[in-house]
Amino acid sequence: MKGERASLLKLLEQELSYVFQNISLLDQALTHPSFAHEYSHNFLNHNERLEFLGDAVLNFCVSDLLLTKYPRFDEGKLSLLRASLVNERTLGEVALNYHLDRYILLGKGEEKSGGRKKTSILAACLEALIGAIYVDGGINAVRAFVEREFAPLSPEDGKDISFHNYRGELQEIVVKRFRVHPRYFLLGQAGKPHEPVFEMGLSIPGVLRISAKGRNKKEAARRAAKEALKLLQEEKS
């Protein structure tokens, strides 16, 4: 791995709040098969095996999380909740939270076809990342990641089990229509330490600028994206 790539991945480690003992695992997790096939003689030096492992580990950790959070729910309700959290749309949303699209290595053909923004590729890279964390740091490291990223996405009472990838949908529309990317930024934090309220701003350069509040930054950003989609749809009609 070249020094420039290693430096870039160090920035991602800061965003992940996890430092790899073997950073080559992180590099592999973000290497799409198309890149390995074009640039490497080792065709297994891509993320599919880590994705396979990460899928299994993620399902286990989310299942464990839900069992603890909803002790009275039966197997059917727990399965629905898990499906609302572990799916391509949700994984793509979490991947965008960490800007994984900036770090993925893609082959030339996949790059030209817009692969860097494809939800399927982002979701696969997130699963591979989880597999890499498991290999590098064990199950407790993955538990910490899942608790931080997926617990806030599960409804408090378990009633609203729908999840829509508003950020991913907004990005696709904005890039296609305006040739720019939505920008999210923290505007402020209020409330009690144990009940914080975050306000996130959303800017589509030259188009609109709005804000929304939530229990955490991800929820606030998601609400802002939902409102932006509504405004763009009203404007188009």
Buried (B, 14 or more C-beta within 10 A) or exposed (E): EEEEBEEBBEEBEEEBEBEBEEBBBBBBBBBBBBBBBBEEEEEEBBBBBBBEBBBEBBBBBBBBBBEEBBEEBEEEBBEEBBEBBBBBBBBBBBBBBBEBBEBBBBBEEBBEEEBBBBBEBBBBBBBBBBBBBBBBBEEEBBBBBBBBBBBBBBBEEBEEBEBBBBBBBBBBBBBEEBEEBBEBEEBEEEEEEEEEBBBBBBBBEEBBEBBBBBBBBBBBBBBBBBBBBEBBEEEEE
